[in-house]
Amino acid sequence: MAYVDLSFGLRGEAIPLDHGYPLYAALSGVLSKECLNLEVGVHPVKGTAGGDGTLSLGKGSCLTIRMPSERIPDFLPLAGRSLEVEGHSIRVGVPKVLALKPAATLAARMVTIKGFMEPAEFLEAARRQMDSLGISGEATVGVRRREAGRDDAGEPIRRVLRIKDRSIVGFSVLVAHLTAEESLKLQEQGLGGRRHMGCGVFVPVP
């Protein structure tokens, strides 16, 4: 079962910076309940972060959904639709199908694993999930660049996903030294939960 990314261009001014749940809610209002299941991952939208809690959209901003290729017809009704993402109106363009490409190093902006909110324990849980998938790459929690003159490894990039009145803690994750087969499997399966809200979706590191 081959996976692909179905990428729709977006037109609009902005969406919330923390848009994982609002975007999922907007998609759920257009698609059937069966569409956004465990097989599907929704990429975080790229844009320019503003100081007011919004993400400004640009020419490269896309709604990209990772899915088994046979699921493509289920998502074509999104083309041309308008979505309301927490009060922000955006229009979805015509999609392109993008094949997944293996890369030795992959990264996910945010991974959430239920019950693991501290970096060391979270990383152990992530490695156990990789072991269960037969992936032997080297996983690390992403860190912010350390200041000049400091000897520590840097601060782990801890992220928060807000779902209504709940806050879910996760971490940025980098996985290196992957074989081509492992790389594709990690892109297809991801790590942790809430992939339909932008978590656990891995992409090649440039």
C-alpha positions in Angstrom: 0.0 0.0 0.0 1.8 3.1 -1.3 1.5 6.4 0.6 1.5 9.8 -1.1 1.2 13.4 -0.1 -1.8 15.2 -1.6 -1.0 18.9 -1.6 -3.5 21.7 -2.1 -2.5 25.3 -2.6 -4.0 27.7 -0.1 -5.3 31.2 -0.6 -6.0 33.5 2.3 -4.4 35.9 4.7 -3.7 33.8 7.9 -4.7 31.0 10.1 -3.9 30.4 13.8 -0.3 29.6 14.6 -1.5 26.7 16.7 -3.8 25.4 13.9 -3.6 21.6 14.4 -7.0 21.2 16.0 -8.8 24.1 14.3 -7.7 22.8 10.8 -8.8 19.3 11.7 -12.2 20.7 12.8 -12.6 22.6 9.5 -11.7 19.5 7.5 -14.2 17.4 9.5 -16.9 19.8 8.4 -16.3 19.0 4.8 -15.1 15.4 4.7 -16.8 12.3 5.9 -16.0 10.9 9.3 -14.2 8.0 7.7 -11.7 10.2 5.9 -9.6 11.4 8.7 -8.6 8.1 10.4 -5.4 6.5 11.7 -4.1 6.1 8.1 -4.1 9.8 7.4 -1.6 12.5 8.5 -2.1 16.3 8.0 1.1 18.3 7.6 1.5 21.5 9.6 0.9 24.4 7.3 4.0 26.5 6.5 3.9 30.3 6.6 5.3 33.3 8.5 4.6 33.4 12.3 3.2 36.7 13.5 3.4 38.2 16.9 -0.4 38.0 17.3 -0.7 34.2 17.4 -1.4 33.9 13.6 0.5 32.3 10.7 0.5 34.5 7.6 0.0 32.5 4.4 2.2 32.9 1.4 2.7 31.5 -2.1 4.2 28.3 -0.7 1.5 27.7 1.9 -0.3 24.4 1.3 -2.7 22.0 2.8 -0.9 18.7 2.5 -2.4 15.4 3.6 -0.5 12.1 3.7 -2.5 9.0 2.8 -2.6 5.7 1.1 -2.8 6.4 -2.7 -6.2 4.6 -3.0 -7.7 7.2 -0.6 -7.0 10.1 -3.0 -10.6 10.2 -4.4 -11.9 10.7 -0.9 -10.1 14.1 -0.6 -10.7 15.6 -4.0 -13.9 17.3 -2.8 -11.7 19.7 -0.9 -10.6 21.4 -4.1 -12.2 24.8 -4.5 -13.8 24.7 -1.1 -13.6 27.5 1.5 -12.7 26.5 5.1 -13.2 28.5 8.3 -10.3 27.8 10.5 -11.1 29.4 13.9 -12.5 32.6 12.3 -10.0 32.7 9.4 -11.3 32.1 5.9 -9.1 30.2 3.4 -9.7 28.7 0.0 -8.4 25.3 -1.1 -6.8 25.1 -4.5 -6.2 22.3 -7.0 -4.2 19.3 -5.6 -1.0 17.8 -6.7 0.1 14.2 -5.9 3.6 14.0 -4.5 5.4 10.7 -4.1 7.3 10.1 -0.8 11.0 10.2 -1.2 13.5 8.4 1.1 16.0 10.5 3.0 18.6 9.5 5.6 17.3 12.1 8.0 13.7 13.0 8.8 12.1 15.5 11.1 8.7 16.0 12.6 7.7 19.4 14.0 5.8 17.8 16.8 5.3 14.3 18.1 2.9 13.5 21.0 3.0 10.2 23.0 0.3 9.9 25.6 1.7 9.9 29.2 5.2 11.1 28.2 5.8 14.8 28.8 9.5 14.9 29.8 12.2 14.7 27.2 14.1 11.7 28.4 11.1 9.5 29.0 9.4 10.7 25.8 12.5 9.8 23.8 12.6 6.3 25.2 8.9 5.8 24.3 9.6 7.1 20.8 12.5 4.6 20.4 10.3 1.8 21.5 7.7 2.7 18.9 10.5 2.7 16.3 11.7 -0.7 17.4 8.1 -2.0 17.0 8.2 -0.7 13.4 11.6 -2.3 12.7 13.2 1.2 12.4 16.8 1.4 13.7 17.6 5.0 13.0 18.9 7.4 15.7 16.1 9.5 17.3 16.8 12.7 19.1 14.6 15.4 20.6 15.1 18.7 18.7 16.8 21.4 20.6 16.9 25.2 20.2 20.2 26.6 19.2 22.4 27.2 22.2 23.7 30.7 23.0 27.3 31.5 22.2 29.6 30.5 25.0 27.3 27.9 26.5 28.5 24.3 26.9 25.1 22.6 27.3 23.4 20.8 24.4 20.5 23.3 24.2 16.9 23.4 25.3 14.6 20.7 24.0 11.9 22.0 21.7 8.8 21.4 23.7 5.6 22.2 21.8 1.9 22.5 22.9 -1.1 21.4 20.9 -4.4 23.0 22.2 -7.6 20.9 21.7 -10.5 23.0 23.0 -9.7 23.5 26.7 -6.9 20.9 26.8 -3.1 21.4 26.2 -1.2 18.4 24.8 2.6 18.5 25.3 4.9 17.1 22.5 8.4 17.5 21.2 10.2 18.2 17.9 11.9 14.9 16.8 14.8 14.2 14.4 15.6 10.7 13.2 18.9 10.2 11.4 20.9 7.3 9.8 17.8 5.7 8.2 17.9 3.3 5.3 15.7 4.0 2.3 13.2 1.4 3.5 13.1 2.7 7.1 12.7 6.2 5.9 9.7 5.4 3.8 8.2 3.4 6.6 8.6 6.2 9.1 7.0 8.7 6.7 4.1 6.3 6.2 3.5 5.3 9.8 4.8 8.3 11.8 5.2 8.3 15.5 2.8 9.0 18.4 -0.8 10.1 18.0 -2.9 12.9 16.6 -1.4 12.7 13.1 -4.7 14.2 11.7 -3.8 17.3 13.8 -0.3 17.7 12.4 1.6 15.6 14.9 4.1 12.8 14.1 4.3 13.6 10.4 7.9 13.2 9.2 9.5 15.0 6.3 13.0 14.9 4.8 15.5 17.4 6.3 17.0 19.5 3.5 
